C-alpha cells in the first residue's frame, strides 16, 4: 500500500521556548481512518498544522502523497483538506458562496466546482441552506459546512480536528455515516477527538500523543491488550 502521510523526526519549538513536538515519527497508509488521541496541549494541532502547511516546523520531514512539504508545498497542500476546531468562515457569506470561494483558492472555476458543491450540499444536508448566511446556521450546520468546505477541492487526505465537539447525538451519528462513506470512497481520514468511543467506532489504528511524543501506536487491540481504551489512555496521559 502507498503511504498517504509520512512524518519523520518532526520537531517544533515555538518562539517562547515551548517544545510542542519532540521528534515524532508517523506513517499513515492510503485509505486509513486513523485516530490521533491526546489531551489539550499534547501536540495534535501542531502536527496537523505542519502537515497542512499552516505551521512552520523546526526540524524533520513531512510528505503528503509523496510530496515533500518543503520542496513541493503546493502539490502537498492540494491533497489535504482540514476541518479545524474553530469556525473560521465569514458569517456574512452564504453557504454556497463560502464553498465557491474555497474552490477558487485552489484555482477551480465556478463551472468546475458546481457539480462537486451540489454533491456535498446534498450529502451533508445543506441543500435548503445554500442561500442562507452562515450566521443563521445552527452549530451542527456550521460543522457540516466546515466539512463541505474542506472537501470542495477533492483532497485525498482529510484532517478532522474535533469535528463533533458540541454536536448533538443525532447529528454525530449522521456525520459518522458520511465519514465512513467518504473513507470507503478512498479518502484517508485522520481524526482527533476527545470522545474515545468515537475513535473506537470509526478507526482501525490510532496513536496516543502526550507532551509532544507518540506514546502508543497501533490497532485498538494492540494498544489495549484487553483493557478499556479509556483506562489505557488515562494511564498514558497522566504520566509526566
C-alpha positions as CSV (number, residue, x, y, z in Angstrom):
1,X,0.0,0.0,0.0
2,X,1.0,3.6,-0.6
3,X,1.7,6.0,2.2
4,X,-0.6,9.0,2.3
5,X,1.4,10.8,5.1
6,X,4.9,10.2,6.2
7,X,6.3,12.1,9.2
8,X,9.9,11.6,10.3
9,X,11.6,13.1,13.4
10,X,9.2,16.0,13.4
11,X,10.1,18.7,15.9
12,X,8.5,22.0,16.7
13,X,9.7,24.6,19.2
14,X,7.7,27.8,19.5
15,X,9.3,31.2,19.9
16,X,8.6,31.3,23.6
17,X,10.5,28.0,24.0
18,X,7.7,25.6,24.3
19,X,8.7,22.2,22.7
20,X,5.4,21.1,21.1
21,X,6.8,18.1,19.1
22,X,9.8,16.2,20.1
23,X,10.8,14.0,17.2
24,X,7.5,12.4,16.1
25,X,7.5,9.5,13.6
26,X,4.2,8.5,12.0
27,X,3.2,6.8,8.7
28,X,-0.5,6.8,7.6
29,X,-1.4,4.4,4.8
30,X,-3.7,5.1,1.9
31,X,-7.3,4.7,2.8
32,X,-6.9,4.6,6.6
33,X,-9.3,6.0,9.1
34,X,-6.8,6.9,11.8
35,X,-7.3,8.5,15.3
36,X,-4.8,10.9,16.9
37,X,-5.6,11.0,20.6
38,X,-4.2,13.1,23.3
39,X,-5.0,15.8,25.9
40,X,-5.1,19.5,25.1
41,X,-1.6,20.8,24.5
42,X,-0.2,17.3,23.6
43,X,0.9,18.4,20.1
44,X,-2.1,17.2,18.0
45,X,-3.0,20.6,16.5
46,X,0.7,21.5,15.9
47,X,1.2,18.2,14.0
48,X,-1.9,18.9,11.9
49,X,-0.9,22.5,11.3
50,X,2.6,21.5,10.0
51,X,1.1,18.7,7.8
52,X,-1.3,21.2,6.2
53,X,1.4,23.8,5.6
54,X,0.0,26.3,8.2
55,X,2.7,26.0,10.8
56,X,6.5,26.1,10.2
57,X,8.3,23.1,11.6
58,X,11.6,23.4,13.4
59,X,13.0,20.1,12.1
60,X,12.2,16.9,10.4
61,X,10.5,15.6,7.3
62,X,6.8,15.6,6.2
63,X,5.5,14.3,2.9
64,X,1.9,14.1,1.7
65,X,1.2,11.6,-1.2
66,X,5.0,11.6,-1.8
67,X,5.2,15.4,-2.0
68,X,7.7,17.0,0.5
69,X,6.0,19.9,2.2
70,X,9.2,22.0,1.9
71,X,10.1,21.2,-1.8
72,X,6.6,20.7,-3.2
73,X,4.4,22.6,-0.8
74,X,1.6,23.5,-3.3
75,X,1.3,19.9,-4.6
76,X,1.2,18.6,-1.0
77,X,-1.5,21.2,0.0
78,X,-3.7,20.3,-3.0
79,X,-4.1,16.8,-1.5
80,X,-5.1,18.0,2.0
81,X,-8.4,19.1,3.5
82,X,-8.7,20.4,7.0
83,X,-11.7,20.8,9.3
84,X,-10.3,22.9,12.2
85,X,-11.8,23.1,15.7
86,X,-12.9,26.7,15.4
87,X,-15.4,28.1,12.8
88,X,-13.3,30.3,10.5
89,X,-15.5,31.3,7.7
90,X,-17.3,34.7,7.1
91,X,-20.6,34.6,8.9
92,X,-21.9,37.2,6.4
93,X,-21.4,35.0,3.4
94,X,-24.0,32.4,2.1
95,X,-23.2,28.7,2.4
96,X,-22.9,28.4,-1.4
97,X,-20.6,31.4,-1.7
98,X,-18.3,30.1,1.0
99,X,-17.9,26.8,-0.9
100,X,-17.3,28.6,-4.3
101,X,-14.7,30.9,-2.7
102,X,-12.9,27.9,-1.2
103,X,-12.8,26.2,-4.6
104,X,-11.4,29.4,-6.1
105,X,-8.4,29.2,-3.7
106,X,-7.4,26.0,-5.4
107,X,-7.8,27.5,-8.9
108,X,-11.1,25.7,-9.5
109,X,-13.6,27.7,-11.6
110,X,-17.3,28.1,-10.6
111,X,-18.3,25.9,-13.5
112,X,-15.9,23.1,-12.5
113,X,-16.8,23.4,-8.8
114,X,-20.6,23.5,-9.2
115,X,-21.2,19.7,-9.6
116,X,-19.0,18.8,-6.6
117,X,-20.7,21.5,-4.5
118,X,-24.1,20.1,-5.4
119,X,-23.0,16.6,-4.2
120,X,-21.6,18.0,-0.9
121,X,-24.7,20.1,-0.2
122,X,-26.8,17.1,-0.8
123,X,-24.8,14.6,1.2
124,X,-24.3,16.9,4.2
125,X,-27.9,18.0,4.3
126,X,-27.2,21.6,3.4
127,X,-29.2,21.9,0.2
128,X,-32.0,24.0,1.7
129,X,-29.4,26.3,3.4
130,X,-27.4,27.1,0.2
131,X,-28.6,30.7,0.1
132,X,-28.6,31.2,3.9
133,X,-26.0,33.4,5.5
134,X,-23.6,31.4,7.7
135,X,-24.6,33.4,10.8
136,X,-28.1,31.9,10.6
137,X,-26.9,28.3,10.8
138,X,-27.1,26.1,13.9
139,X,-23.8,24.9,15.4
140,X,-24.4,21.5,13.8
141,X,-25.0,23.0,10.4
142,X,-21.8,25.1,10.7
143,X,-19.9,21.9,11.4
144,X,-21.3,20.3,8.2
145,X,-20.4,23.5,6.3
146,X,-16.8,23.2,7.6
147,X,-16.6,19.6,6.3
148,X,-18.1,20.5,2.9
149,X,-15.6,23.4,2.6
150,X,-12.6,21.1,3.4
151,X,-13.7,18.6,0.7
152,X,-14.6,21.0,-2.2
153,X,-11.2,20.5,-3.9
154,X,-11.4,16.7,-3.6
155,X,-8.5,16.1,-1.2
156,X,-7.1,12.6,-0.7
157,X,-6.3,13.3,2.9
158,X,-8.8,14.9,5.4
159,X,-7.8,16.1,8.8
160,X,-10.7,16.4,11.3
161,X,-9.8,18.3,14.4
162,X,-12.6,17.7,17.0
163,X,-15.3,17.6,14.3
164,X,-18.2,16.6,16.6
165,X,-17.4,19.0,19.5
166,X,-20.7,20.5,20.7
167,X,-22.7,18.4,18.2
168,X,-25.9,16.6,19.4
169,X,-26.0,12.8,19.2
170,X,-28.3,12.5,16.2
171,X,-26.1,14.8,14.1
172,X,-23.0,13.0,15.3
173,X,-24.3,9.7,14.1
174,X,-25.2,11.2,10.7
175,X,-21.6,12.6,10.5
176,X,-20.2,9.1,11.3
177,X,-22.2,7.6,8.4
178,X,-21.0,10.3,6.0
179,X,-17.3,10.0,7.1
180,X,-17.4,6.2,6.8
181,X,-18.7,6.6,3.2
182,X,-16.1,9.2,2.4
183,X,-13.4,6.9,3.7
184,X,-14.7,3.9,1.7
185,X,-14.6,6.1,-1.4
186,X,-10.8,6.3,-0.9
187,X,-10.2,9.4,1.2
188,X,-7.7,8.9,4.0
189,X,-9.0,10.4,7.3
190,X,-7.1,11.5,10.4
191,X,-9.4,12.3,13.3
192,X,-8.6,14.0,16.6
193,X,-11.3,13.6,19.2
194,X,-11.8,13.6,23.0
195,X,-14.6,11.1,22.5
196,X,-12.8,7.8,22.8
197,X,-15.8,5.8,21.8
198,X,-15.8,7.8,18.5
199,X,-12.3,6.7,17.8
200,X,-13.2,3.1,18.6
201,X,-16.2,3.1,16.3
202,X,-14.5,4.8,13.3
203,X,-10.8,3.9,13.4
204,X,-8.8,0.8,13.0
205,X,-5.5,2.3,14.1
206,X,-4.6,5.1,16.4
207,X,-1.8,6.9,18.2
208,X,-1.8,8.4,21.7
209,X,0.3,11.6,21.8
210,X,1.4,13.2,25.1
211,X,3.8,16.1,25.7
212,X,4.9,16.1,22.1
213,X,5.7,12.4,21.8
214,X,3.8,9.5,20.5
215,X,3.5,7.1,23.4
216,X,1.4,4.4,21.8
217,X,0.7,3.4,18.2
218,X,-1.2,0.5,16.7
219,X,-4.6,-1.1,16.3
220,X,-7.1,-0.8,19.2
221,X,-6.3,-4.4,20.1
222,X,-2.6,-3.8,20.1
223,X,-3.0,-0.7,22.3
224,X,-5.5,-2.0,24.8
225,X,-4.5,-5.7,25.2
226,X,-7.9,-6.5,26.6
227,X,-8.2,-3.3,28.8
228,X,-10.6,-0.5,28.0
229,X,-9.3,2.3,25.8
230,X,-10.2,4.8,28.4
231,X,-8.1,3.1,31.1
232,X,-5.1,2.9,28.8
233,X,-5.5,6.5,27.6
234,X,-5.6,7.8,31.2
235,X,-2.6,5.7,32.2
236,X,-0.5,7.0,29.3
237,X,-1.6,10.7,29.6
238,X,-1.4,11.0,33.4
239,X,2.4,10.3,33.4
240,X,4.7,13.3,33.4
